[in-house]
């Protein structure tokens, strides 16, 4: 048998950027397409993304959001109507100018997000207080001509995402909806075993929003990745788009709105947070293949082993199981491939396993091996998935906590940031003070902790602190 041409060895995770790019190209996405900044999702990558989206869509459905779909093209006049909004996206919009050979009367944007086109329609749908709250969401792709360097699954020009938009009769209800949005995303990240810090953005909120809170996770390079955004729009858009309703006592009032979105970035987080030198490590709930059966046949009992493997696959129908019975590839090469693909459990069946009436289960997260009798494998797998998820959650949390450094001086902020940590500091709440800290350490002041506060003295000015601020490198 001729050897297949060998792919180069995966760089170690310590060489993060090289490891990340090589690993995702071999498993999830391929960016070698003729359009710079665009991606091809390979089967594993796309299925993994959809599995994450299904969790999200289920949570949205449970909390009363209805699914819908709006057009990809947004006429220029709509996009330009809200001044902060268009200012925020001015450098990022792809424009469609022609239909066939003829120039369009009005150019149209490939949606960078859907507020403008949605709210133009909501104006027609919302009439009275009885129509509220109205909560919709859509899974689609949005387009942003990023001028910064693109990076697959982190900064792409076509972004797969889900965006939710809610409409309320009062500011209080809209504020309460922000907590619902945070809870929905927190549940998603919990099930991906990705630890996050929720940060109130203090400058540069979503274009047109009054306030934004965003979930961040920390990558090995010490940079933080923003994985979504939950925005309180107040009445800014509803005033511009004339989304009004009749109150119970007959007055005309503008609706209060929120919007929140999460993109494919959680995939990047799954890779970066859980992956190791051998490749991806996927949480069992979202892994497209939860376990792979690899027969290890020897000439004399080849048939028997293959039959045993097939019978086992049949028994494990309730899981997402692959049987790798390719004859042209050695078991060792199969192990290598499936480990790189992050499959949570490998089930080996060799002559000894067959003799003892079972198989050897190998965990991807720890590498631990365990012999299990055939009739116990289904139950053991179920249990093992819970153990794997727990271990992945604990490891990720430990790592995350180890990357946060509580600091007491500007000097220490600098030290933390240069040693690839996220600096956590007491902050007075003044924007000028945040700007001063940011300038002194030449690193972004990201925002303040959404949940935790602190007393002590502000690291920037020495005045009494109210908030816990974060300074760190960002993607
Ligand atoms: Zn201060």
Boltz pocket constraint, residues with backbone or C-beta under 6 A from the ligand:
constraints:
  - pocket:
      binder: B
      contacts: [[A, 427], [A, 428], [A, 429], [A, 430], [A, 433], [A, 434], [A, 458], [A, 459], [A, 460], [A, 461], [A, 462], [A, 463]]
      max_distance: 6.0
